[in-house]
Amino acid sequence: MPRQDIAFIRFFADLPDPRIDRTKKHRLVDILAIALCAVIGGADTWEEVEQFGRAKVDWLRRFLDLPNGIPSHDTFYRVFAALDPHAFGDCFARWMGAACAATGLRHIAVDGKAVRGTPKATASGCLHLVSAWVSANHLTLGQESVAEGSNEIAAIPALLRALDLAGALVTIDAAGCQTDIAAQIRRQEGHYLLAVKANQPSLHEAVQGLFARALDEDFAGADTHATVEHAHGRQEERYVTVLPDPGGLPAGWPDVAAVVQVTRQRTAGGRTSCESSYYLSSLGGTAAELGRLIRDHWAIENGLHWVLDVAFREDERRTQAGHAGENLARLRRVATSLLKAVTATGSIKGRRLRAGWDEEFLLTALQGITTD
């Protein structure tokens, strides 16, 4: 039977192997592919990765050589601990980037998540990964780990440099609202939409002042959009207001096309609360368009971070040696993208179980992100 072609193998063929020649009993690409298939199919530890491989060895030979069978769990652990996480991440980024180029995706949400079970000397006290998430079809486009002694802000520029931002809109929460980050996105021919909070006090005050003056002028020249939603006994009203071509902002913010105010009024259990958030954008647009993009940004929380905690129970996974924890976390993020790309009903946890039982479903998931 001819060996099946899997896009994953093509994108990882040139990944540097950290092992010395005499220890290379198994091909690196085989080790990586088995681990990815196992994580998709429900494995959460290196022992489970080995068990999965042994149970599926005949199926794996449809697209892998496996000259010496399935590696031991110790081999998986040692290889992933030694593997350069940046080179590993670059391979994933090329794979996901090719998929995005094929589907014309444009909105990239950037946000970080702590991996509590993997200690590291970062500001959060553990491994902290910043991800670029394409909400339109649930793709993790890239990841960058926070360096020891550092925080999320320092990891964002490195992540952005690895991405093709031409024509893309990048949304980031207040941690990424920095003049250098905004300038980098524009240099890479992308647009930004950044949350503005008190960590940028002069900008925050200036934006609030613009909307206070707009209120006095009855919002002349502004665009507004309102929505009302009812769910689970709660009513939420959202009012989005866009002021185009604002003046009077602090120097250093490149190509500002609009400032945005989103006011949310929630009523639940007889109580009403109201809060306003502010955003800075190099992309002009209507209140409806920018309001949708702001809301879509938070799909990374439900579509990626929540799934990692619930379906993969990431915070409970304790992998410490070398780069093993970071590289395994990257596998989980790609597995999430692959499982979300499958046209199927049910939760990600249910899809993982199905992938472990049903080899054709697992193959569909593995091939689900096309780069053609």
C-alpha positions as a Markdown table, in Angstrom:
| # | Residue | x | y | z |
|---|---|---|---|---|
| 1 | Met | 0.0 | 0.0 | 0.0 |
| 2 | Pro | 1.5 | 3.4 | -0.9 |
| 3 | Arg | 2.4 | 5.6 | 2.1 |
| 4 | Gln | -0.1 | 8.4 | 2.8 |
| 5 | Asp | 1.1 | 12.0 | 2.6 |
| 6 | Ile | 0.7 | 14.0 | 5.7 |
| 7 | Ala | 1.3 | 17.8 | 5.6 |
| 8 | Phe | 2.8 | 17.7 | 9.2 |
| 9 | Ile | 5.7 | 15.5 | 8.0 |
| 10 | Arg | 6.6 | 17.9 | 5.2 |
| 11 | Phe | 6.8 | 21.0 | 7.5 |
| 12 | Phe | 8.9 | 19.2 | 10.2 |
| 13 | Ala | 11.3 | 17.3 | 7.9 |
| 14 | Asp | 14.1 | 19.9 | 8.4 |
| 15 | Leu | 13.7 | 20.4 | 12.2 |
| 16 | Pro | 17.2 | 20.1 | 13.8 |
| 17 | Asp | 17.6 | 16.9 | 15.7 |
| 18 | Pro | 19.2 | 17.5 | 19.2 |
| 19 | Arg | 20.4 | 13.9 | 19.6 |
| 20 | Ile | 23.9 | 12.6 | 18.7 |
| 21 | Asp | 24.0 | 10.1 | 15.8 |
| 22 | Arg | 24.6 | 7.0 | 17.9 |
| 23 | Thr | 21.4 | 7.6 | 19.9 |
| 24 | Lys | 19.2 | 8.0 | 16.8 |
| 25 | Lys | 17.3 | 4.7 | 16.9 |
| 26 | His | 14.1 | 6.4 | 15.8 |
| 27 | Arg | 13.6 | 9.1 | 13.2 |
| 28 | Leu | 12.8 | 12.5 | 14.7 |
| 29 | Val | 9.8 | 13.0 | 12.5 |
| 30 | Asp | 8.4 | 9.7 | 13.6 |
| 31 | Ile | 8.7 | 10.7 | 17.3 |
| 32 | Leu | 7.0 | 14.0 | 16.6 |
| 33 | Ala | 4.2 | 12.5 | 14.6 |
| 34 | Ile | 3.4 | 9.8 | 17.1 |
| 35 | Ala | 3.4 | 12.3 | 19.9 |
| 36 | Leu | 1.0 | 14.6 | 18.0 |
| 37 | Cys | -1.3 | 11.8 | 17.1 |
| 38 | Ala | -1.3 | 10.5 | 20.7 |
| 39 | Val | -2.1 | 14.0 | 22.1 |
| 40 | Ile | -5.0 | 14.4 | 19.6 |
| 41 | Gly | -6.2 | 10.9 | 20.6 |
| 42 | Gly | -6.3 | 11.5 | 24.3 |
| 43 | Ala | -2.7 | 11.0 | 25.6 |
| 44 | Asp | -1.6 | 13.5 | 28.3 |
| 45 | Thr | 1.7 | 11.9 | 29.6 |
| 46 | Trp | 4.7 | 10.4 | 27.9 |
| 47 | Glu | 3.7 | 7.0 | 29.2 |
| 48 | Glu | 0.4 | 7.4 | 27.5 |
| 49 | Val | 2.1 | 8.6 | 24.3 |
| 50 | Glu | 4.1 | 5.3 | 24.2 |
| 51 | Gln | 1.0 | 3.2 | 25.0 |
| 52 | Phe | -0.9 | 5.0 | 22.2 |
| 53 | Gly | 1.9 | 4.3 | 19.7 |
| 54 | Arg | 2.1 | 0.6 | 20.5 |
| 55 | Ala | -1.7 | 0.3 | 20.2 |
| 56 | Lys | -1.7 | 2.1 | 16.8 |
| 57 | Val | 1.6 | 0.8 | 15.4 |
| 58 | Asp | 0.0 | -0.8 | 12.3 |
| 59 | Trp | -2.0 | 2.3 | 11.5 |
| 60 | Leu | 1.0 | 4.6 | 12.1 |
| 61 | Arg | 2.9 | 2.7 | 9.5 |
| 62 | Arg | 0.5 | 4.0 | 6.8 |
| 63 | Phe | 2.5 | 7.2 | 6.8 |
| 64 | Leu | 5.6 | 6.7 | 9.0 |
| 65 | Asp | 8.7 | 4.4 | 8.6 |
| 66 | Leu | 9.1 | 3.2 | 12.2 |
| 67 | Pro | 12.2 | 1.2 | 11.4 |
| 68 | Asn | 12.6 | 0.2 | 15.1 |
| 69 | Gly | 9.0 | 0.3 | 16.2 |
| 70 | Ile | 7.6 | 2.6 | 18.8 |
| 71 | Pro | 10.0 | 4.6 | 21.1 |
| 72 | Ser | 9.8 | 4.2 | 24.8 |
| 73 | His | 8.3 | 6.9 | 27.0 |
| 74 | Asp | 11.8 | 7.8 | 28.2 |
| 75 | Thr | 12.8 | 8.5 | 24.6 |
| 76 | Phe | 9.8 | 10.7 | 24.0 |
| 77 | Tyr | 10.6 | 12.6 | 27.2 |
| 78 | Arg | 14.4 | 13.0 | 26.5 |
| 79 | Val | 13.8 | 14.2 | 22.9 |
| 80 | Phe | 11.1 | 16.7 | 23.8 |
| 81 | Ala | 13.2 | 18.0 | 26.7 |
| 82 | Ala | 16.2 | 18.6 | 24.3 |
| 83 | Leu | 14.3 | 19.9 | 21.3 |
| 84 | Asp | 14.8 | 23.6 | 20.7 |
| 85 | Pro | 11.3 | 25.1 | 21.4 |
| 86 | His | 11.9 | 28.0 | 19.1 |
| 87 | Ala | 12.8 | 25.8 | 16.1 |
| 88 | Phe | 9.9 | 23.5 | 17.0 |
| 89 | Gly | 7.5 | 26.5 | 17.2 |
| 90 | Asp | 8.8 | 27.9 | 13.9 |
| 91 | Cys | 7.8 | 24.6 | 12.1 |
| 92 | Phe | 4.3 | 24.8 | 13.6 |
| 93 | Ala | 4.1 | 28.4 | 12.5 |
| 94 | Arg | 5.0 | 27.6 | 8.9 |
| 95 | Trp | 2.4 | 24.8 | 8.9 |
| 96 | Met | -0.3 | 27.0 | 10.3 |
| 97 | Gly | 0.8 | 30.0 | 8.2 |
| 98 | Ala | 0.5 | 28.0 | 5.0 |
| 99 | Ala | -3.0 | 27.0 | 6.1 |
| 100 | Cys | -3.9 | 30.6 | 6.7 |
| 101 | Ala | -2.6 | 31.7 | 3.3 |
| 102 | Ala | -4.8 | 29.0 | 1.8 |
| 103 | Thr | -7.9 | 30.3 | 3.5 |
| 104 | Gly | -7.2 | 34.0 | 3.4 |
| 105 | Leu | -7.6 | 34.6 | 7.2 |
| 106 | Arg | -6.9 | 38.0 | 8.5 |
| 107 | His | -7.9 | 38.6 | 12.1 |
| 108 | Ile | -5.2 | 37.5 | 14.6 |
| 109 | Ala | -5.8 | 37.6 | 18.3 |
| 110 | Val | -2.8 | 37.7 | 20.6 |
| 111 | Asp | -3.0 | 36.6 | 24.2 |
| 112 | Gly | -1.1 | 34.7 | 26.9 |
| 113 | Lys | -1.8 | 31.8 | 29.2 |
| 114 | Ala | 0.1 | 30.5 | 32.2 |
| 115 | Val | 0.8 | 26.7 | 32.3 |
| 116 | Arg | 0.6 | 26.3 | 36.1 |
| 117 | Gly | 2.0 | 22.7 | 36.2 |
| 118 | Thr | 5.3 | 23.7 | 34.7 |
| 119 | Pro | 7.4 | 25.9 | 37.0 |
| 120 | Lys | 9.5 | 28.6 | 35.5 |
| 121 | Ala | 11.0 | 31.9 | 36.7 |
| 122 | Thr | 8.7 | 34.2 | 34.9 |
| 123 | Ala | 6.5 | 36.9 | 36.3 |
| 124 | Ser | 3.7 | 34.4 | 36.7 |
| 125 | Gly | 6.0 | 31.8 | 38.3 |
| 126 | Cys | 5.4 | 29.2 | 35.7 |
| 127 | Leu | 5.7 | 28.5 | 32.0 |
| 128 | His | 3.7 | 31.3 | 30.2 |
| 129 | Leu | 3.0 | 31.0 | 26.5 |
| 130 | Val | 1.7 | 33.8 | 24.3 |
| 131 | Ser | -0.4 | 32.6 | 21.4 |
| 132 | Ala | -1.5 | 34.0 | 18.1 |
| 133 | Trp | -5.0 | 32.7 | 17.5 |
| 134 | Val | -7.1 | 33.0 | 14.2 |
| 135 | Ser | -10.6 | 33.0 | 15.5 |
| 136 | Ala | -12.3 | 32.5 | 12.1 |
| 137 | Asn | -11.3 | 28.8 | 12.0 |
| 138 | His | -9.7 | 28.2 | 15.4 |
| 139 | Leu | -6.1 | 28.0 | 14.3 |
| 140 | Thr | -3.1 | 28.6 | 16.6 |
| 141 | Leu | -0.9 | 30.5 | 14.2 |
| 142 | Gly | 2.1 | 30.6 | 16.5 |
| 143 | Gln | 3.4 | 30.6 | 20.1 |
| 144 | Glu | 6.2 | 32.3 | 22.0 |
| 145 | Ser | 7.2 | 31.5 | 25.6 |
| 146 | Val | 7.9 | 34.2 | 28.1 |
| 147 | Ala | 11.6 | 34.2 | 29.0 |
| 148 | Glu | 12.8 | 33.7 | 32.6 |
| 149 | Gly | 12.7 | 36.9 | 34.6 |
| 150 | Ser | 10.4 | 38.5 | 32.1 |
| 151 | Asn | 6.7 | 39.0 | 31.3 |
| 152 | Glu | 4.2 | 38.7 | 28.5 |
| 153 | Ile | 5.0 | 42.1 | 27.0 |
| 154 | Ala | 8.5 | 41.0 | 26.1 |
| 155 | Ala | 7.3 | 37.9 | 24.3 |
| 156 | Ile | 4.8 | 39.6 | 22.0 |
| 157 | Pro | 7.3 | 41.3 | 19.6 |
| 158 | Ala | 9.1 | 37.9 | 19.1 |
| 159 | Leu | 5.8 | 36.2 | 18.3 |
| 160 | Leu | 4.8 | 38.9 | 15.9 |
| 161 | Arg | 8.1 | 38.8 | 14.1 |
| 162 | Ala | 7.5 | 35.1 | 13.2 |
| 163 | Leu | 4.1 | 35.9 | 11.6 |
| 164 | Asp | 3.2 | 37.3 | 8.2 |
| 165 | Leu | 1.1 | 40.3 | 9.2 |
| 166 | Ala | 0.6 | 41.9 | 5.8 |
| 167 | Gly | -3.1 | 42.8 | 5.5 |
| 168 | Ala | -3.9 | 41.3 | 8.9 |
| 169 | Leu | -5.6 | 42.9 | 11.9 |
| 170 | Val | -3.9 | 42.1 | 15.2 |
| 171 | Thr | -5.9 | 42.5 | 18.4 |
| 172 | Ile | -4.1 | 42.5 | 21.8 |
| 173 | Asp | -5.3 | 43.3 | 25.3 |
| 174 | Ala | -4.0 | 46.1 | 27.4 |
| 175 | Ala | -0.6 | 44.3 | 28.1 |
| 176 | Gly | 0.3 | 44.7 | 24.5 |
| 177 | Cys | -0.8 | 48.4 | 24.2 |
| 178 | Gln | 2.7 | 49.7 | 23.7 |
| 179 | Thr | 4.0 | 52.2 | 21.1 |
| 180 | Asp | 6.8 | 49.8 | 20.0 |
| 181 | Ile | 4.3 | 47.0 | 19.4 |
| 182 | Ala | 2.0 | 49.2 | 17.5 |
| 183 | Ala | 4.9 | 50.4 | 15.3 |
| 184 | Gln | 6.1 | 46.9 | 14.7 |
| 185 | Ile | 2.7 | 45.8 | 13.5 |
| 186 | Arg | 2.6 | 48.7 | 11.1 |
| 187 | Arg | 6.1 | 48.0 | 9.9 |
| 188 | Gln | 5.0 | 44.4 | 9.1 |
| 189 | Glu | 2.2 | 45.9 | 7.1 |
| 190 | Gly | -0.6 | 44.9 | 9.5 |
| 191 | His | -3.2 | 46.9 | 11.4 |
| 192 | Tyr | -3.6 | 47.0 | 15.2 |
| 193 | Leu | -6.6 | 47.2 | 17.5 |
| 194 | Leu | -5.4 | 47.6 | 21.1 |
| 195 | Ala | -7.2 | 47.7 | 24.4 |
| 196 | Val | -6.4 | 51.0 | 26.3 |
| 197 | Lys | -6.3 | 50.9 | 30.1 |
| 198 | Ala | -4.6 | 52.6 | 33.0 |
| 199 | Asn | -1.2 | 50.9 | 32.2 |
| 200 | Gln | -0.9 | 53.7 | 29.6 |
| 201 | Pro | -2.2 | 56.6 | 31.8 |
| 202 | Ser | -1.7 | 59.5 | 29.5 |
| 203 | Leu | -3.2 | 57.6 | 26.5 |
| 204 | His | -6.1 | 56.4 | 28.7 |
| 205 | Glu | -6.8 | 59.9 | 30.0 |
| 206 | Ala | -6.7 | 61.4 | 26.5 |
| 207 | Val | -9.0 | 58.8 | 25.0 |
| 208 | Gln | -11.5 | 59.3 | 27.8 |
| 209 | Gly | -11.3 | 63.0 | 27.2 |
| 210 | Leu | -12.1 | 62.6 | 23.5 |
| 211 | Phe | -15.3 | 60.7 | 24.4 |
| 212 | Ala | -16.3 | 63.2 | 27.1 |
| 213 | Arg | -16.0 | 66.0 | 24.5 |
| 214 | Ala | -17.9 | 63.9 | 21.9 |
| 215 | Leu | -20.7 | 63.5 | 24.5 |
| 216 | Asp | -20.9 | 67.3 | 24.9 |
| 217 | Glu | -21.1 | 67.7 | 21.1 |
| 218 | Asp | -23.9 | 65.0 | 20.9 |
| 219 | Phe | -21.4 | 62.6 | 19.2 |
| 220 | Ala | -21.3 | 64.7 | 15.9 |
| 221 | Gly | -19.2 | 62.7 | 13.3 |
| 222 | Ala | -19.2 | 59.6 | 15.4 |
| 223 | Asp | -20.6 | 56.2 | 14.4 |
| 224 | Thr | -22.5 | 54.1 | 16.9 |
| 225 | His | -23.9 | 50.6 | 17.0 |
| 226 | Ala | -26.0 | 48.9 | 19.7 |
| 227 | Thr | -26.9 | 45.2 | 20.4 |
| 228 | Val | -29.1 | 43.5 | 23.1 |
| 229 | Glu | -28.7 | 39.9 | 24.1 |
| 230 | His | -30.7 | 37.7 | 26.5 |
| 231 | Ala | -29.1 | 34.4 | 27.8 |
| 232 | His | -29.3 | 32.4 | 31.0 |
| 233 | Gly | -31.5 | 34.9 | 32.8 |
| 234 | Arg | -29.1 | 37.8 | 31.9 |
| 235 | Gln | -29.5 | 40.7 | 29.6 |
| 236 | Glu | -26.5 | 42.5 | 28.1 |
| 237 | Glu | -26.7 | 45.7 | 26.1 |
| 238 | Arg | -23.6 | 46.7 | 24.2 |
| 239 | Tyr | -23.0 | 50.2 | 22.8 |
| 240 | Val | -20.1 | 50.7 | 20.5 |
| 241 | Thr | -19.0 | 54.2 | 19.5 |
| 242 | Val | -16.2 | 55.0 | 17.0 |
| 243 | Leu | -14.5 | 58.4 | 16.7 |
| 244 | Pro | -12.6 | 58.5 | 13.4 |
| 245 | Asp | -9.3 | 60.4 | 12.9 |
| 246 | Pro | -8.9 | 61.5 | 16.5 |
| 247 | Gly | -6.6 | 64.3 | 17.5 |
| 248 | Gly | -5.0 | 65.2 | 20.8 |
| 249 | Leu | -3.4 | 61.8 | 21.5 |
| 250 | Pro | 0.1 | 61.4 | 23.0 |
| 251 | Ala | 2.9 | 61.3 | 20.5 |
| 252 | Gly | 4.3 | 58.0 | 19.4 |
| 253 | Trp | 1.2 | 56.1 | 18.4 |
| 254 | Pro | 1.5 | 55.4 | 14.6 |
| 255 | Asp | -1.3 | 55.8 | 12.1 |
| 256 | Val | -4.2 | 56.0 | 14.5 |
| 257 | Ala | -7.4 | 55.9 | 12.4 |
| 258 | Ala | -10.0 | 55.6 | 15.2 |
| 259 | Val | -10.7 | 55.3 | 18.9 |
| 260 | Val | -13.4 | 53.1 | 20.2 |
| 261 | Gln | -15.6 | 53.0 | 23.3 |
| 262 | Val | -17.5 | 49.9 | 24.2 |
| 263 | Thr | -20.1 | 50.3 | 27.0 |
| 264 | Arg | -21.6 | 47.1 | 28.4 |
| 265 | Gln | -24.7 | 47.2 | 30.6 |
| 266 | Arg | -25.6 | 43.9 | 32.2 |
| 267 | Thr | -28.7 | 43.1 | 34.1 |
| 268 | Ala | -29.0 | 39.8 | 36.1 |
| 269 | Gly | -30.8 | 38.9 | 39.3 |
| 270 | Gly | -32.4 | 42.3 | 39.5 |
| 271 | Arg | -29.0 | 44.0 | 39.5 |
| 272 | Thr | -27.6 | 46.2 | 36.8 |
| 273 | Ser | -23.9 | 47.0 | 36.2 |
| 274 | Cys | -22.3 | 49.2 | 33.6 |
| 275 | Glu | -18.7 | 49.5 | 32.4 |
| 276 | Ser | -16.8 | 51.1 | 29.5 |
| 277 | Ser | -13.7 | 49.9 | 27.7 |
| 278 | Tyr | -11.5 | 51.8 | 25.2 |
| 279 | Tyr | -9.5 | 50.8 | 22.2 |
| 280 | Leu | -7.0 | 52.3 | 19.8 |
| 281 | Ser | -7.1 | 51.3 | 16.1 |
| 282 | Ser | -5.0 | 51.9 | 13.0 |
| 283 | Leu | -7.9 | 50.4 | 11.0 |
| 284 | Gly | -10.9 | 52.6 | 10.2 |
| 285 | Gly | -14.3 | 51.0 | 10.2 |
| 286 | Thr | -17.9 | 51.2 | 11.3 |
| 287 | Ala | -18.9 | 50.7 | 14.9 |
| 288 | Ala | -20.5 | 47.4 | 13.9 |
| 289 | Glu | -17.3 | 46.2 | 12.3 |
| 290 | Leu | -14.9 | 47.2 | 15.0 |
| 291 | Gly | -17.3 | 46.1 | 17.7 |
| 292 | Arg | -17.4 | 42.6 | 16.2 |
| 293 | Leu | -13.6 | 42.4 | 16.0 |
| 294 | Ile | -13.3 | 43.5 | 19.6 |
| 295 | Arg | -15.7 | 40.8 | 20.6 |
| 296 | Asp | -14.1 | 38.2 | 18.4 |
| 297 | His | -10.8 | 38.8 | 20.1 |
| 298 | Trp | -12.0 | 37.0 | 23.2 |
| 299 | Ala | -12.7 | 33.8 | 21.3 |
| 300 | Ile | -9.1 | 33.0 | 22.2 |
| 301 | Glu | -10.2 | 32.6 | 25.8 |
| 302 | Asn | -13.1 | 30.2 | 25.0 |
| 303 | Gly | -11.7 | 28.6 | 21.9 |
| 304 | Leu | -8.2 | 27.9 | 23.1 |
| 305 | His | -7.4 | 28.7 | 26.8 |
| 306 | Trp | -10.7 | 27.2 | 28.2 |
| 307 | Val | -10.3 | 24.1 | 26.0 |
| 308 | Leu | -6.7 | 23.6 | 27.2 |
| 309 | Asp | -7.9 | 23.7 | 30.8 |
| 310 | Val | -11.0 | 21.6 | 30.4 |
| 311 | Ala | -10.3 | 19.1 | 27.6 |
| 312 | Phe | -6.5 | 18.8 | 28.2 |
| 313 | Arg | -6.4 | 19.7 | 31.9 |
| 314 | Glu | -3.2 | 21.6 | 31.1 |
| 315 | Asp | -2.7 | 23.1 | 34.6 |
| 316 | Glu | -2.5 | 19.7 | 36.1 |
| 317 | Arg | 0.3 | 18.4 | 33.8 |
| 318 | Arg | 3.7 | 18.5 | 35.5 |
| 319 | Thr | 6.5 | 18.2 | 33.0 |
| 320 | Gln | 9.7 | 20.0 | 34.2 |
| 321 | Ala | 12.9 | 18.8 | 32.7 |
| 322 | Gly | 14.5 | 20.9 | 29.9 |
| 323 | His | 12.0 | 22.0 | 27.3 |
| 324 | Ala | 9.6 | 19.1 | 27.6 |
| 325 | Gly | 6.8 | 21.1 | 29.3 |
| 326 | Glu | 7.0 | 23.9 | 26.7 |
| 327 | Asn | 7.1 | 21.6 | 23.7 |
| 328 | Leu | 4.3 | 19.4 | 25.0 |
| 329 | Ala | 2.2 | 22.6 | 25.6 |
| 330 | Arg | 2.8 | 23.5 | 21.9 |
| 331 | Leu | 1.5 | 20.1 | 20.9 |
| 332 | Arg | -1.7 | 20.7 | 22.8 |
| 333 | Arg | -2.3 | 23.9 | 21.1 |
| 334 | Val | -1.9 | 22.4 | 17.6 |
| 335 | Ala | -4.0 | 19.4 | 18.6 |
| 336 | Thr | -6.7 | 21.9 | 19.7 |
| 337 | Ser | -6.6 | 23.6 | 16.2 |
| 338 | Leu | -6.7 | 20.2 | 14.4 |
| 339 | Leu | -9.7 | 19.0 | 16.5 |
| 340 | Lys | -11.6 | 22.2 | 16.0 |
| 341 | Ala | -11.0 | 22.1 | 12.2 |
| 342 | Val | -12.9 | 18.7 | 12.0 |
| 343 | Thr | -16.5 | 18.9 | 11.0 |
| 344 | Ala | -18.0 | 17.0 | 13.9 |
| 345 | Thr | -20.4 | 17.5 | 16.8 |
| 346 | Gly | -19.4 | 17.3 | 20.4 |
| 347 | Ser | -16.9 | 18.8 | 22.7 |
| 348 | Ile | -13.1 | 18.8 | 22.2 |
| 349 | Lys | -12.9 | 16.2 | 25.0 |
| 350 | Gly | -15.3 | 14.0 | 23.1 |
| 351 | Arg | -13.5 | 14.5 | 19.9 |
| 352 | Arg | -10.2 | 13.4 | 21.6 |
| 353 | Leu | -11.9 | 10.3 | 22.8 |
| 354 | Arg | -13.3 | 9.6 | 19.3 |
| 355 | Ala | -9.8 | 10.2 | 17.8 |
| 356 | Gly | -8.4 | 7.6 | 20.2 |
| 357 | Trp | -11.0 | 5.0 | 19.2 |
| 358 | Asp | -11.6 | 5.8 | 15.5 |
| 359 | Glu | -8.5 | 5.8 | 13.3 |
| 360 | Glu | -10.3 | 7.3 | 10.3 |
| 361 | Phe | -11.5 | 10.2 | 12.5 |
| 362 | Leu | -7.9 | 10.7 | 13.8 |
| 363 | Leu | -6.6 | 10.7 | 10.2 |
| 364 | Thr | -9.3 | 13.3 | 9.2 |
| 365 | Ala | -8.2 | 15.5 | 12.2 |
| 366 | Leu | -4.5 | 15.1 | 11.3 |
| 367 | Gln | -5.2 | 16.1 | 7.7 |
| 368 | Gly | -7.9 | 18.6 | 8.5 |
| 369 | Ile | -5.9 | 21.8 | 8.1 |
| 370 | Thr | -5.1 | 22.0 | 4.4 |
| 371 | Thr | -2.2 | 23.9 | 2.9 |
| 372 | Asp | -3.2 | 23.5 | -0.7 |
